[in-house]
Amino acid sequence: MNTISRDKSIDWLKGLAIFLVVMGHELQWCTFHLEPGQLLANGNTGLVQQWISSFHMPLLFFLSGFLIGWKKQTEKPTWSALGRNILRKMQTILLPGVTWMLVKHFIMGGWYIEWFLKVLFVIFVLFSCVRFISQRLHWHLFVEVVVHFVLFCTLMVFAHTMKGTPLYEHLCLRSIGGYYPYLVLGCFFAARGWNKLWLEKDWVYTISLLLFIVSYGLYYWKWFDASWAVYIMPYIIAFSIILTL
């Protein structure tokens, strides 16, 4: 019987990301009556809380994309295959979300699905469509990267224009655009073997760790006064710590 080898390092990273999500939410609701900038300050102002928030969700989306790219695709890029793939994600992402929504409704009231599940499903559908078209048209890697980048920019602009509307809140448009690059990069790392090509080199760890320390310090203590840095620095911080991990 054929068996598929399991990369336990991915399980460790998933466990770490889940632990950080729980820890981050716990710190968010705790109050220690300390001043902002200390290790454990009130709510989102603590250094530990902001450190966790800088990469724990990007890491989860990166790992989701990595698992997509790691699985060998055996089906031909047909419309029916795309539909089956999306249907499977509806069963594994939306169905548990709807079930948990019903449970919470009878306990606490309200009708809402966890934002993470909604965002993950929408990002998966968008990514699957781009990947499907790329395979059908035999796009070069550069073309596919450009299309993903254009889609990312479009999502961010659309989220900005819809800010303050019910659609913005219910669909978590800012999160869809913000986390889209992490899933794409995770899939590329696994599908194209970038993890073996780059991450087995010791100097990558050194550079990525130093980049994380410097960029996080600049961002947290606000040692810059440029509007572009507010949007760019979080991605540099998250990507550098993901490469390090």
C-alpha positions as a Markdown table, in Angstrom:
| # | Residue | x | y | z |
|---|---|---|---|---|
| 1 | Met | 0.0 | 0.0 | 0.0 |
| 2 | Asn | 1.4 | 3.4 | -1.0 |
| 3 | Thr | 1.8 | 5.9 | 1.9 |
| 4 | Ile | 2.4 | 9.6 | 1.7 |
| 5 | Ser | 5.3 | 10.9 | 3.8 |
| 6 | Arg | 4.2 | 13.5 | 6.4 |
| 7 | Asp | 6.3 | 16.6 | 7.0 |
| 8 | Lys | 6.1 | 16.9 | 10.8 |
| 9 | Ser | 7.7 | 20.3 | 10.7 |
| 10 | Ile | 4.4 | 21.6 | 9.2 |
| 11 | Asp | 2.5 | 20.1 | 12.1 |
| 12 | Trp | 4.8 | 21.8 | 14.5 |
| 13 | Leu | 4.3 | 25.2 | 12.8 |
| 14 | Lys | 0.6 | 24.7 | 12.7 |
| 15 | Gly | 0.6 | 23.9 | 16.4 |
| 16 | Leu | 2.7 | 27.0 | 17.1 |
| 17 | Ala | 0.4 | 29.2 | 15.0 |
| 18 | Ile | -2.7 | 27.9 | 16.8 |
| 19 | Phe | -1.0 | 28.4 | 20.2 |
| 20 | Leu | -0.1 | 32.0 | 19.3 |
| 21 | Val | -3.7 | 32.7 | 18.1 |
| 22 | Val | -5.0 | 31.5 | 21.5 |
| 23 | Met | -2.3 | 33.4 | 23.5 |
| 24 | Gly | -2.9 | 36.5 | 21.5 |
| 25 | His | -6.6 | 36.6 | 22.2 |
| 26 | Glu | -6.0 | 35.9 | 25.8 |
| 27 | Leu | -3.6 | 38.8 | 26.2 |
| 28 | Gln | -6.0 | 41.0 | 24.2 |
| 29 | Trp | -8.7 | 40.6 | 26.9 |
| 30 | Cys | -6.4 | 40.8 | 29.9 |
| 31 | Thr | -5.6 | 44.0 | 31.7 |
| 32 | Phe | -2.4 | 44.3 | 33.7 |
| 33 | His | -2.6 | 48.0 | 34.5 |
| 34 | Leu | 0.8 | 48.7 | 32.9 |
| 35 | Glu | 1.9 | 51.5 | 30.6 |
| 36 | Pro | 1.9 | 51.0 | 26.8 |
| 37 | Gly | 5.2 | 49.7 | 25.5 |
| 38 | Gln | 5.7 | 47.3 | 28.4 |
| 39 | Leu | 5.7 | 43.5 | 27.9 |
| 40 | Leu | 2.2 | 43.0 | 29.1 |
| 41 | Ala | 0.2 | 46.2 | 28.8 |
| 42 | Asn | -3.6 | 46.6 | 28.4 |
| 43 | Gly | -5.2 | 45.0 | 25.4 |
| 44 | Asn | -3.4 | 45.5 | 22.1 |
| 45 | Thr | -0.7 | 47.9 | 23.5 |
| 46 | Gly | 1.6 | 45.2 | 25.0 |
| 47 | Leu | 4.9 | 44.3 | 23.3 |
| 48 | Val | 4.1 | 40.5 | 23.4 |
| 49 | Gln | 0.6 | 41.0 | 22.0 |
| 50 | Gln | 1.8 | 43.1 | 19.1 |
| 51 | Trp | 4.7 | 40.7 | 18.5 |
| 52 | Ile | 2.2 | 37.8 | 18.2 |
| 53 | Ser | -0.2 | 39.8 | 16.1 |
| 54 | Ser | 2.5 | 40.7 | 13.6 |
| 55 | Phe | 2.8 | 37.2 | 12.2 |
| 56 | His | 0.4 | 34.6 | 13.7 |
| 57 | Met | -2.4 | 34.9 | 11.1 |
| 58 | Pro | 0.0 | 35.4 | 8.2 |
| 59 | Leu | 1.7 | 32.2 | 9.3 |
| 60 | Leu | -1.6 | 30.3 | 9.2 |
| 61 | Phe | -2.5 | 31.5 | 5.7 |
| 62 | Phe | 1.1 | 30.7 | 4.5 |
| 63 | Leu | 0.7 | 27.2 | 5.8 |
| 64 | Ser | -2.7 | 26.8 | 4.2 |
| 65 | Gly | -1.1 | 27.8 | 0.9 |
| 66 | Phe | 1.9 | 25.5 | 1.5 |
| 67 | Leu | -0.4 | 22.5 | 2.0 |
| 68 | Ile | -2.2 | 23.4 | -1.3 |
| 69 | Gly | 1.0 | 23.5 | -3.2 |
| 70 | Trp | 2.5 | 20.4 | -1.4 |
| 71 | Lys | -0.3 | 18.1 | -2.7 |
| 72 | Lys | 0.5 | 16.7 | -6.1 |
| 73 | Gln | -2.3 | 17.7 | -8.6 |
| 74 | Thr | -3.5 | 14.6 | -10.4 |
| 75 | Glu | -6.6 | 16.1 | -12.0 |
| 76 | Lys | -6.4 | 17.9 | -15.3 |
| 77 | Pro | -7.4 | 21.6 | -15.2 |
| 78 | Thr | -11.0 | 21.3 | -16.2 |
| 79 | Trp | -14.1 | 23.3 | -15.2 |
| 80 | Ser | -15.5 | 20.2 | -13.4 |
| 81 | Ala | -12.3 | 19.7 | -11.5 |
| 82 | Leu | -12.3 | 23.4 | -10.4 |
| 83 | Gly | -15.9 | 23.0 | -9.2 |
| 84 | Arg | -15.2 | 19.8 | -7.3 |
| 85 | Asn | -12.2 | 21.5 | -5.6 |
| 86 | Ile | -14.3 | 24.5 | -4.5 |
| 87 | Leu | -17.1 | 22.2 | -3.3 |
| 88 | Arg | -14.6 | 20.3 | -1.2 |
| 89 | Lys | -13.5 | 23.5 | 0.4 |
| 90 | Met | -17.1 | 24.4 | 1.1 |
| 91 | Gln | -17.5 | 21.2 | 3.0 |
| 92 | Thr | -14.2 | 21.6 | 5.0 |
| 93 | Ile | -14.3 | 25.3 | 5.6 |
| 94 | Leu | -17.9 | 26.7 | 5.3 |
| 95 | Leu | -19.8 | 23.8 | 6.7 |
| 96 | Pro | -17.9 | 23.7 | 10.0 |
| 97 | Gly | -18.3 | 27.5 | 10.1 |
| 98 | Val | -22.1 | 27.4 | 9.6 |
| 99 | Thr | -22.4 | 24.5 | 12.2 |
| 100 | Trp | -20.5 | 26.5 | 14.8 |
| 101 | Met | -22.6 | 29.6 | 13.9 |
| 102 | Leu | -25.8 | 27.7 | 14.7 |
| 103 | Val | -24.3 | 26.4 | 18.0 |
| 104 | Lys | -23.3 | 29.9 | 19.1 |
| 105 | His | -26.7 | 31.3 | 18.0 |
| 106 | Phe | -28.6 | 29.0 | 20.4 |
| 107 | Ile | -26.1 | 29.8 | 23.2 |
| 108 | Met | -25.3 | 33.5 | 22.8 |
| 109 | Gly | -27.5 | 34.7 | 19.9 |
| 110 | Gly | -26.4 | 36.3 | 16.7 |
| 111 | Trp | -25.7 | 35.1 | 13.2 |
| 112 | Tyr | -22.1 | 35.3 | 12.1 |
| 113 | Ile | -19.4 | 33.0 | 10.9 |
| 114 | Glu | -15.9 | 33.2 | 12.2 |
| 115 | Trp | -14.1 | 35.8 | 10.1 |
| 116 | Phe | -11.1 | 33.5 | 9.5 |
| 117 | Leu | -13.1 | 30.9 | 7.8 |
| 118 | Lys | -14.9 | 33.4 | 5.5 |
| 119 | Val | -11.6 | 35.0 | 4.5 |
| 120 | Leu | -9.8 | 31.7 | 4.0 |
| 121 | Phe | -12.6 | 30.4 | 1.7 |
| 122 | Val | -12.8 | 33.5 | -0.4 |
| 123 | Ile | -9.0 | 33.7 | -0.8 |
| 124 | Phe | -8.9 | 30.0 | -1.7 |
| 125 | Val | -11.6 | 30.5 | -4.4 |
| 126 | Leu | -9.8 | 33.5 | -5.9 |
| 127 | Phe | -6.4 | 31.7 | -5.8 |
| 128 | Ser | -7.9 | 28.5 | -7.4 |
| 129 | Cys | -9.4 | 30.5 | -10.2 |
| 130 | Val | -6.1 | 32.2 | -11.0 |
| 131 | Arg | -4.3 | 28.9 | -10.8 |
| 132 | Phe | -6.8 | 27.2 | -13.0 |
| 133 | Ile | -6.5 | 29.9 | -15.7 |
| 134 | Ser | -2.7 | 29.8 | -15.4 |
| 135 | Gln | -2.7 | 26.0 | -16.0 |
| 136 | Arg | -5.2 | 26.2 | -18.9 |
| 137 | Leu | -3.2 | 28.9 | -20.7 |
| 138 | His | 0.2 | 27.6 | -19.7 |
| 139 | Trp | 1.3 | 30.9 | -18.1 |
| 140 | His | 5.0 | 31.5 | -17.3 |
| 141 | Leu | 5.8 | 32.0 | -13.6 |
| 142 | Phe | 6.4 | 35.7 | -14.1 |
| 143 | Val | 3.0 | 36.2 | -15.7 |
| 144 | Glu | 1.2 | 34.3 | -12.9 |
| 145 | Val | 3.0 | 36.3 | -10.2 |
| 146 | Val | 2.0 | 39.6 | -12.0 |
| 147 | Val | -1.6 | 38.4 | -12.1 |
| 148 | His | -1.6 | 37.6 | -8.4 |
| 149 | Phe | 0.0 | 41.0 | -7.6 |
| 150 | Val | -2.7 | 42.8 | -9.7 |
| 151 | Leu | -5.4 | 40.9 | -8.0 |
| 152 | Phe | -3.9 | 41.7 | -4.6 |
| 153 | Cys | -3.8 | 45.4 | -5.5 |
| 154 | Thr | -7.4 | 45.3 | -6.8 |
| 155 | Leu | -8.6 | 43.6 | -3.6 |
| 156 | Met | -6.9 | 46.3 | -1.4 |
| 157 | Val | -8.3 | 49.2 | -3.5 |
| 158 | Phe | -11.8 | 47.6 | -3.5 |
| 159 | Ala | -11.6 | 47.2 | 0.3 |
| 160 | His | -10.6 | 50.8 | 0.7 |
| 161 | Thr | -13.5 | 52.1 | -1.5 |
| 162 | Met | -16.0 | 49.9 | 0.4 |
| 163 | Lys | -14.8 | 50.9 | 3.8 |
| 164 | Gly | -17.6 | 51.8 | 6.2 |
| 165 | Thr | -20.2 | 49.8 | 4.3 |
| 166 | Pro | -21.9 | 46.6 | 5.6 |
| 167 | Leu | -20.2 | 44.6 | 2.8 |
| 168 | Tyr | -16.8 | 45.7 | 4.1 |
| 169 | Glu | -17.6 | 44.4 | 7.6 |
| 170 | His | -19.5 | 41.2 | 6.7 |
| 171 | Leu | -17.0 | 39.9 | 4.1 |
| 172 | Cys | -13.9 | 41.2 | 5.9 |
| 173 | Leu | -12.6 | 42.8 | 2.7 |
| 174 | Arg | -9.5 | 44.3 | 4.3 |
| 175 | Ser | -8.5 | 40.9 | 5.6 |
| 176 | Ile | -9.1 | 39.2 | 2.2 |
| 177 | Gly | -6.8 | 41.5 | 0.5 |
| 178 | Gly | -4.3 | 41.7 | 3.3 |
| 179 | Tyr | -3.8 | 37.9 | 3.7 |
| 180 | Tyr | -4.0 | 36.9 | 0.0 |
| 181 | Pro | -0.2 | 37.2 | -0.6 |
| 182 | Tyr | 0.6 | 34.8 | 2.2 |
| 183 | Leu | -1.4 | 32.0 | 0.8 |
| 184 | Val | 0.0 | 32.6 | -2.6 |
| 185 | Leu | 3.6 | 32.6 | -1.4 |
| 186 | Gly | 3.0 | 29.5 | 0.7 |
| 187 | Cys | 1.7 | 27.6 | -2.4 |
| 188 | Phe | 4.6 | 28.7 | -4.5 |
| 189 | Phe | 7.1 | 27.6 | -1.8 |
| 190 | Ala | 5.8 | 24.1 | -1.8 |
| 191 | Ala | 4.7 | 23.6 | -5.5 |
| 192 | Arg | 7.9 | 25.0 | -6.9 |
| 193 | Gly | 10.3 | 23.6 | -4.4 |
| 194 | Trp | 11.4 | 27.0 | -3.0 |
| 195 | Asn | 11.4 | 25.6 | 0.5 |
| 196 | Lys | 14.2 | 23.1 | -0.5 |
| 197 | Leu | 16.0 | 25.5 | -2.8 |
| 198 | Trp | 16.3 | 28.4 | -0.3 |
| 199 | Leu | 15.4 | 27.3 | 3.2 |
| 200 | Glu | 18.2 | 24.7 | 3.4 |
| 201 | Lys | 20.7 | 27.5 | 3.2 |
| 202 | Asp | 21.9 | 28.7 | 6.6 |
| 203 | Trp | 22.4 | 32.3 | 5.5 |
| 204 | Val | 18.7 | 32.6 | 4.7 |
| 205 | Tyr | 17.8 | 32.1 | 8.4 |
| 206 | Thr | 20.4 | 34.7 | 9.5 |
| 207 | Ile | 19.2 | 37.4 | 7.1 |
| 208 | Ser | 15.5 | 36.7 | 7.6 |
| 209 | Leu | 15.9 | 36.8 | 11.4 |
| 210 | Leu | 17.9 | 40.1 | 11.3 |
| 211 | Leu | 15.4 | 41.6 | 8.9 |
| 212 | Phe | 12.6 | 40.7 | 11.3 |
| 213 | Ile | 14.3 | 42.2 | 14.3 |
| 214 | Val | 15.1 | 45.4 | 12.5 |
| 215 | Ser | 11.8 | 45.8 | 10.7 |
| 216 | Tyr | 9.8 | 45.0 | 13.8 |
| 217 | Gly | 11.7 | 47.4 | 15.9 |
| 218 | Leu | 11.2 | 50.2 | 13.4 |
| 219 | Tyr | 7.5 | 49.5 | 13.1 |
| 220 | Tyr | 6.7 | 49.0 | 16.8 |
| 221 | Trp | 8.5 | 52.0 | 18.1 |
| 222 | Lys | 7.5 | 54.1 | 15.1 |
| 223 | Trp | 11.0 | 55.1 | 14.0 |
| 224 | Phe | 9.7 | 56.3 | 10.7 |
| 225 | Asp | 7.3 | 58.9 | 9.5 |
| 226 | Ala | 6.2 | 57.7 | 6.0 |
| 227 | Ser | 2.7 | 56.6 | 5.1 |
| 228 | Trp | 4.0 | 53.9 | 2.8 |
| 229 | Ala | 5.8 | 52.2 | 5.7 |
| 230 | Val | 2.5 | 51.7 | 7.5 |
| 231 | Tyr | 1.4 | 49.4 | 4.7 |
| 232 | Ile | 4.7 | 47.8 | 3.6 |
| 233 | Met | 6.4 | 47.1 | 7.0 |
| 234 | Pro | 3.8 | 44.6 | 8.3 |
| 235 | Tyr | 4.4 | 42.4 | 5.2 |
| 236 | Ile | 8.2 | 42.6 | 5.6 |
| 237 | Ile | 7.8 | 41.7 | 9.3 |
| 238 | Ala | 5.5 | 38.7 | 8.6 |
| 239 | Phe | 7.5 | 37.3 | 5.6 |
| 240 | Ser | 10.8 | 37.6 | 7.4 |
| 241 | Ile | 9.6 | 35.7 | 10.5 |
| 242 | Ile | 7.8 | 33.1 | 8.4 |
| 243 | Leu | 11.1 | 32.4 | 6.5 |
| 244 | Thr | 12.9 | 32.2 | 9.9 |
| 245 | Leu | 10.4 | 29.7 | 11.3 |
